[in-house]
Amino acid sequence: MGLRPEGGSVPDVPGSYQFLDADGRIIYVGKAKSLRSRLNSYFGDPRGLHHRTAQMVATAASVEWIEVSTEVEALMLEYSLIQRHQPRFNVRLRDDKSYPFLAVTLLDEWPRAMVMRGRRKRGNRYFGPYGHAYAIRETLDLLLRTFPIRTCSDSKLATHQRLGRPCLLYHIEQCAGPCVGEIGRDAYDRLVRDLVRFLEGDTDAIVNDLEQRMADASVELEFELAARLRDRLASVRRAIEKQQIAGTRNEDFDVIGISDDELEAAVQLFFVRKGRVMGQRGFVVDKVEELDGPRLVARVLEQLYHDENPLGWPKLVLVPEVPAEVGLYEEWLSGQRGSRVAVRIPQRGDKRALMETARHNARESLSRHRLRRGTDHNSRARALNELAEHLDLPRPPLRIECYDMSHLQGTNYVGSMVVLEDGLPRRSEYRHFRVRNVAGNDDYAAMDEVLRRRLRNYLTERELPAPEQGRFAYPPQLLVVDGGKGQLGVATAVLDELGLREQIPVCALAKQFEEVFVPGRSEALRIPRQSEALYLLQRVRDESHRFAVSYHRRLRGKAMKRGVLDGITGLGDKRRARLVREFGSVGAVKSATEEELQSLSWLPDAVAESVYAATHPAATTQPTDALAGS
């Protein structure tokens, strides 16, 4: 077959291999101890391949490979290529929800405790993730009675520092009052250290310390202090009771529970630190390649532990089945941790019981996901098939891109590109465009610029070797523009000029009457109002409009906030940022008196006068106006 490399051209060394489709997009990435042996296994009798593997080989148009020195390097290279290219035939782990973490912001001058989701900053400490936000909020409320560090935002802290009086949390003894100097730096740092130690699982030392301090206060006849320490001790003990005991006190391990069917698998991960369950995380896995139990566990390990572990690396990972190359994964995990890590199946006792709990949670998660998948998958497949039929496409459009423009009277012109793959939003491939070469209100010219930039990037990237290609390297199987015949004409002209008219189908969806226009027809297509196809087009059009408008508003808001303090002599970026930080917001700076500005020791009086003049133009021009009228 044409896909098969020439005999002897594939080296007998470790490496990563990539299958590419006719458009040059990577559709599958694998790793191998021997590239030659592994690739040869794909090119025997197709009837001997798993049906998903056979489908991948039938879809591929070429195969490439990258040589490395060791199996561990091949494993790491495979992961980085999968993360970069998101191949459609590779396993994908999706969080089935956004889990909350308890963060302690050690990077701040006065660290704060907060419940957060999303991106984490290196240098802060994070504990979790937790299954439910209410659980960690309740625990945090108990801990703040013992470790009363601040939970307020930086702007609120700056506001109370300026006002010289604390907020309500200080008065109910859930904050030590660093904003007004009620606690010194050393004492506050001790509170932060003790809170972090407690969250790490070192609870005995904290309890013993509180008991000793309570006893010492009683001996010294400081009964009010002893009573406060008694209450703090009770809060700590209630927080400890909320943590499930899962092993001996010095054990650090993770437990992975899996439940799967032919299409997908649900994964539940429990983090156990110092014998207590400190966090939980759940995923759903798309089984888009051939996976038995051990290979599924291997794929889960690869993707779970390439990212930074929020609670540190465990000494032991408990799994339902051991991967065939378990030594490779133990070597790789040991390198990540810096000491020995074992991958084992629990046989008895608490660990076995916790594995059963993780499996039960995974089964429940998969059952809930099946209910959603049954209706959602059928409607998406129906919508894509109907769309191909109505638009006379050669195949259902598995990748749809939609474009929209947004501006305010010709200013801050922006464009948006949103992507649906298999009928679902692919938010990682959404793109914003700041329109550069259009003066005034001209949607046609803006659309022309955005489409040219996107499609020229595609033409450039498709010529690169597969590992160097970016996310513009794959063309849409349907290009949708928000608008009517005019916008359709612009898109068609761009495709014609770039020689892509035959490769990329295009249509336009007009807001008025929800009419669909295609090239070569003067009249709108008649797509039934209640059809899944029209609903899909409306959804991608509305999403592109929302994405464009939100970006435009963000740019406009930044311009408005930045404009007040921009261009003031002597007020550079650092001084401007410090000024806003100390007052809490740009609005507070605008409301400040000249005396308040001059009271800042680090801000020269001349600069303070310039800031006041810029933020109070009416006040500074009043004497001139009065003189002119006299």
Secondary structure, DSSP 8 states (H G I E B T S, - for coil): -TTS--TT-S-SS-EEEEEE-TTS-EEEEEEES-HHHHHHTTSS-GGGS-HHHHHHHHH--EEEEEE-SSHHHHHHHHHHHHHHH--TTS-EEEESS---EEEE-TTSSS-BEEEE-S---TTSEEE---S-HHHHHHHHHHHHTTS--B-S-HHHHHHHHHHT---HHHHTTSS--GGGTSS-HHHHHHHHHHHHHHHTT-HHHHHHHHHHHHHHHHHTT-HHHHHHHHHHHHHHHHHHHTS-B-S-TT--EEEEEEEE-SSEEEEEEEEEETTEEEEEEEEEEE--S---HHHHHHHHHHHHSSS--TT---SEEE-SS--TTHHHHHHHHHHHHTS--EEE---SHHHHHHHHHHHHHHHHHHHHHHHHHHHHHHHHHHHHHHHHHHHT-SS--SEEEEEEEEEETTEEEEEEEEEEETTEE-GGG-EEEE--S--SS-HHHHHHHHHHHHHHHHHHHTTS-GGG--TTSS--SEEEEESSHHHHHHHHHHHHHTT-TTTS-EEEEETGGGEEE-TT-SS-B---TT-HHHHHHHHHHHHHHHHHHHHHHHHHHHHHHHHHHTT-TT--HHHHHHHHHHHSSHHHHHH--HHHHHT-TTS-HHHHHHHHHHH-HHHHHHHHHHHHH-
